Amino acid sequence: MKKIFFVFAVILLLPSIADAQRWKQYRRQIIGGIGVTNFLGDLGGANDIGRDVLWDLDFAATRPSLMVGYRYQLNQYLFLRGNLNWGILRGDDANTQETFRRGRNLSFRSGFLEVDAVAEFYLIQNARGNLYRLRGVRGRRGLSMDLYLFGGLGFMYFNPKAEYQGTWVALQPIGTEGQGLPGGPEKYSRFTFTVPYGIGVGKSIDRYWSVNVEFTMRMTFTDYVDDVSDLYYGRERLRQAKLDAGASQAEANRAAALSDRNIYYSTAPQLGYEEGADLGFDNQRNSDLGNDAALQYRGDVTDRDAFMTGMITLSKKIVRRRRSRPKF
């Protein structure tokens, strides 16, 4: 009697066991996606004093992003994924009405390239229907979507540039805050680690294809994605340092102009500045310094840069074929 009961139990449980292991045939996926980025740093932002994350979002600075990736399923709830991400980051003080930032009048754009590895944990999984779609056999009706959280570590390259007389100029070599110049800080690296984390929602199209929507926040380990961090080096001081280093007059003027473009003060013509209305925030101090904002705050050194991405992805399962098939 016990043997009969055991055999009967195995017969009943066998379909469930087979279904529970079926995901192993589909544990590998390739992914492609398209989306948008939005930068969260010193430049641009909302019409208020800089605040954290969504409160400082600048929709006008939204730019495109692309990704390709590979997903591997460890078990029914946990996936690992590697991604290659490309996008453009943008920030512009002209987009905000906040007095300090709008007067500072700085802007940048930067392409970025990031590789990352993330773990995905599924809170809700869409139960798939019958795999073979046999006539007269109805599969399980599960939830209609996947819901998952993810987080990991990445490594990114960036290269902030600003427009000057119709040309986009790389800012890191200039040292706009005196980096690499006498009395200034060291040059910053254009490479940084990132911490991507976020939430995703997915929907299966069929046995092989699925579409996902993901929102990702990326924290960085640098405050120079937008080339703005701490203090003004001083426009005239920077110009002279460039001349002393062997730069031409035009190169020195360009570097000085890109370091400080404040709209609240017009520089006297005899100083040789080309753009005017470029210096200072404090009337008395700038008067004392001859319209030079040296050692005034240019950015907020206490907050590192971050950015967000919103992405629509399409993934395809790579099916592991069995070496032999049952004959029936």
N, C-alpha and C positions, 0 to 999 in steps of 0.2 A: 504493500500500500504506500509506504514511504517513497519507494522508487517511482511509483506512478505519479505521486504528488510532485516529486522533484522534476521529473520529465515535463509534467504539465506546466510547472512554474517557469522552467527554462524556455519552453515554447512561447509562453506569454511575454517573457521579458526580452527575448531575443530581438524583436524589432526595435525595442527602446534602446537596447545596448548598441545595436548597429547604427541607429540614428544618432546616438550620442557621439559615436566615433566618426560619423560621416564628414564632419568639418575638417578632418585631417587630410582629406583629398583636395580641399580647397584652401589650405592654410597660406598659400603664397598669392600675393596680388601685386600688380603694377598699377601705378597711380599717376594721373596727370591733372593739373588744376590751373585755373585762372582766377584772379581776384584783384583786390585793391589794397593799398597800404595807407596808413596815416601816421605821421610822425608826432611824437610827444617829447619835446625837448625845450631848449631855451627860445628858439625863434618861432614867431607866429603864435597861434593859440587863440583862445576865446577872448572876449572883450572884458577881461578882468585880470587881476594879478595871477600869475601862473599857479595853477593847481594841478593835482595829481590826476592822471589817467583820463577818463572820459570827460571830466569837468573842464578840461583844457583842449578839447577836440576842435580842430580847424578843418571843416569839410572842404574848404577851397584848396587845401594842400593834399587832397586825395590823389594818389597816383597808382599806376598798374603794377601787378605782380604776377609771376608765373612759378610753377613748381612741378617737379617730377619726383616720384618716390617709389619705394618698395616696402610692402607690409608683409609681416610674417606672424602667423597666429601661434602662440605658445599653448594656449588652452582655450576653453570656451569663452573666457572673459578677458583674457589678456593678449594684447598684440604688441609687437615691436615694429617700428617704422623708421626708415632712413629717408631723408628728403634733401633735395637740392633746390634752393629757392633763389629767385632773382626778382629784383624790384627796384623801384625808384622812390626815394624819400625826398620830401620837399618841406621847407619852412620859410615863411615870409612875414616879416613884421608889418608889412603893409596890409595884411589881412585882419589885423586886430585893431580895436579902438582903445585898448589899454594904453595909457599915456606913455609910460616908460618904454615899452616895447615898440610902439609905433614910432616914437621919436628916435629910437636907436636905428631903425631903418635898415637892418641887416636882412639878408636872405641867403638861401643856399638850396642846392639840390645835390643828391648823391645817388648813384647807382649802388646797389649792394649785391653781394653774392654770399649765400650762407649754406653751409651743410649742417645738418642736425640729426640727432637720433632721439626719438621720443617713445614713450610707452603709452599705450592706450588701454584704458580700463572701461569696459562696457557695463553701464548701469542697466540698460535695457537692450535686449537683442531681439531683432525680428526673427521669429521662428519660420524657417523655410518650409515650403510645401513639399509634396512628394517629389523626390529627386528624379524618378524615371517617368513620371506622368503616365502611369499605366491606366488603361481604360477601366473605368468603374472603380478606381482606387482614389480616394480623396485624401489629400495630405492635411497636415495640421494647419489650422488657421491661427497664426500667431499675431503678435503685435505688428503694426504696420511700419515701424521705424526702429532704427538703432539710436541710442543715446550714449555718448561716451565722453570721458574726461581724458586729457593727455598732458604730458609734461616731459621735459628732457633737457638736453644741453646741445648747444650749437657753436659754430665758429664762423665769423663773418668778416668780410672785407668791405670797406666803404671808402669813399673818396669825395669829400665835400668840395663843391665848386660854387663860385658866385659869378654873376655876369658883370662884366666891365667893358663899356664901350662896344657892346655887341658880341663880345667873346666870353665864353665860359672859362674861368681861370681856376685851377686847382689851388686850394687855400692852404693845405698843410705845408707845402714847401715854402710859402711866404712867411709863416710864423706870425699870424695876425695879432697874437697876444704876446709876442716877443719870444716865442719858442725857438730855441737855438741861437738867440741873439744875446749880446752882453747884458747881464743882469736879469735875463728872462728865464723861464722854465725850460726843461728839455722838450724836444719835439715829441709829439704824441704819435702813437702807432695807428696805422689805418687798419689794423686787425683787432678784433675783440671777440671774447666769448659772449654767447647769448644764452638766455634761459627762456625757451619758448614754452608756453602753457596755455591751455584753453579748453574749449568744449566743441563737440561736433554732433551733428545729427545726420543719419544716413537712411537711405531708402533703396532696397533691392529692386532692380529692374527685372532681372530674371536670374537664372542659376549662376550666371557668370558676371554680370555687370551690376554695378550699384553707383549711385550718385550721393555725394555727401556735401554738406555745408559746414564749414568750420570757421570759428572765430579764435584767433590766436593773439595773445599778448607776448611781446618779446622784450625782456629786460636785457640791457647791455651792461658791460663792465667798463664803459668809457663815457665821458661827458663831452666828447668831441665829434660825434657824428655830424653835428651842424657847425663844427669849428668854433663854437662859442662855449666858454666855460667860466672864466674868472674875471680878470682885470684888464682894462686897456693898458697897453704898453706905452701909448703915447704916439700920436700920429707923426709929429716932427722927429721924435726920438727914433721911431722905426725907419723913417725916411733916411735919416742920417746914418743909421746902422747899416742900411742896405748900401748906401753910397760908399761907406767905409769898407764894406765887404767886396766892392768892385762892381756893383750893379750900375747900370746906366741911369741917367736922370729919369727917363721914362719908366723904367722898371721900378725905381724907388718911389716915384709918384703913384704908380699903380698900387704898389704894396701898401703905401700909406692910406690911400683912398679906400681900399678894401678892408682895412683894419677898423675904420671909423667913418660911418656914413650918416651921422646924426643929422636930422632935418631941422633942429632947433636953432642952430647957429650957422651963420655964413662966415666963412674964413676970408680974411683980408686978401685981396688980389696979390699984394706984394709978396705973400708967402708962397705963391706959385701953385696953390691947389687948384685942381681942374674942375671939381664937382660942386664945391661950395655947400653950405647948409649941412655940414657933416659932423659937427663936434659937440660933445658935452651934454650934461643933463642939469647941472647945477649952475645957475647964472653967475653967482659970485665967484665960485671956484674957477669956472671957465674963463671969467674975466681976468682973474689973477694969473691963470696959466696961459694967457694968450690964445684962448679958444682951443685948448688941448686937453682932452679928457684923460690924460695919463693917471693911472692908479685908481680910476673910478671903476665901479662895477660894470662889467660888460655882460655877464651872465651869472647864473646861480651855480656855484661850484659844489653845492651840497647835494644836488640831484643829478643822478646819471640819466643818460638818454634812454628812451624806450620807443617802441613803435608797435602798431597793431596791423594785423592783416585779416581780411575777410576773404575766404576762398571757397569756390565751388570746384569740387573734384569729381573725377570719373575714374572708377577703378574696375579692373578686370581680373578675375580669379584665374590662376594658372593651375589647371587640373593635373593632379598626379595620376597618370594612367596605371591601371593594374597590369601586371605582366601576363596574367591569364584571366580569362573571363569564364564564368560558368556557362556550360552548354545547355541551353533550354530554349 
